């Protein structure tokens, strides 16, 4: 690989759109992702590869990629020897973790993991499931499922292990969760040799900082306002969300400018209260990154 170029694998499929949105907020514009597994990016030091999340940790481990983003579940499933750099708390549609769950039909007599002794289980995550059953002392036949796993119970198998974010699809298919096997967030991972290269390590760390900053800014907004200084103490006491704002004097004597970051969900309640307490020129603005 070119010394001055970092090759990174990003997940295609269900995580693709949310991952590209995250990169956009971090300052990287990626185009052509709908037509090619090699989309372009407005950073000459990056090469993007769109791959199945299931494969990325293996390609990073073996050096075909310098780094990548994939779920901790697939790192565990592949038993990949990679460097864990940054947990990125996002998923397909929410900020919650995805869950691998042991599932049976609603009417199944199976109530616990122990009830699976000698039973058949279908899943895409064979290694993860097998290790989980071993930890519980349960012997069952675990077979690989190529997809549409939820339709295989109860006719073809006794139970399935599948991934869910909200559980809506499982409920719609009359399925019941017996136990959560593991929870998974996307993880920025690095090839161990690449992380020993000073330039690549620095580039990966800077990328991690920007991606984390973009996640920190999620669901937050910035607020600016002007206020008579004599009213400042009262405003700060009554609005805990503004306990640590930036405060600067204005050119007009006796007035200050206030700037802060708050959760977007409280803005509709807080702005009328700010106005009541004397704030003027209130401005709300979106945020792309918050770096702590």
Secondary structure, 3 states (H helix, E strand, C coil): CCCCCEEEEEECHHHHHHHHHHHHHHCCCEECCCCCCCCEECCCCEEEEEECHHHHHHHHHCCCCCEEEEEHHHHHHHCCCCEEEEEECCCCCCCCCEEEEEEEECCCCCCCHHHHCCCEEEECCHHHHHHHHHHCCCCCEEEECCCCHHHHECCCECEEEEEECCCHHHHHCCEEEEEEEEEECEEEEECCCHHHCHHHHHHHHHHHHHHHHHHHCCCEEEEEEEEEHHHHHHHHHHCHHHCCCEEEECCCCCEEEEEEEEEHHHHHHHHHHHHHCCCEEEEEEECCCCCC
